[in-house]
């Protein structure tokens, strides 16, 4: 699954927009106070985690975008 397909799946499932951020695909404005995220790591891997109180906490690292999308989907459904 790619990020755009993940966004479509979350929208279809009725997950509120403020619950998550997907880098380059869904970046809510204004920034919610806390949310789950999927982003590209500096080393080229993918990260999923939690943004809370102004800090990003990486929960998992993934080798592919597909694995990261699947992880965020599981976290939100």
Residue pairs with C-beta under 8 A, 6 or more apart in sequence:
1 9
1 66
1 69
1 70
1 73
2 65
2 66
2 69
3 22
3 23
3 24
3 25
3 38
3 65
3 69
4 25
5 69
6 22
6 25
6 38
6 69
6 72
6 73
7 22
7 25
7 26
9 73
10 20
10 73
10 76
13 76
13 77
15 76
15 77
17 26
17 28
18 28
18 32
18 35
19 32
19 35
19 36
19 76
20 26
20 35
20 36
20 37
20 38
20 72
20 76
21 27
21 28
21 35
21 36
21 37
21 38
21 39
21 51
22 37
22 38
22 72
23 37
23 38
23 39
23 40
28 35
33 52
33 53
34 50
34 51
34 52
34 53
35 50
35 51
36 48
36 49
36 50
36 51
36 72
36 75
36 76
37 47
37 48
37 49
37 50
37 51
37 56
37 72
38 46
38 47
38 48
38 68
38 69
38 71
38 72
39 46
39 47
40 46
40 47
41 47
41 58
41 61
45 61
45 62
45 63
46 61
46 62
46 63
46 64
46 65
46 67
46 68
47 58
47 60
47 61
47 62
47 68
48 58
48 59
48 60
48 62
48 68
48 71
48 72
48 75
49 56
49 57
49 58
49 59
49 60
50 56
50 57
50 59
51 57
60 68
60 71
62 68
62 71
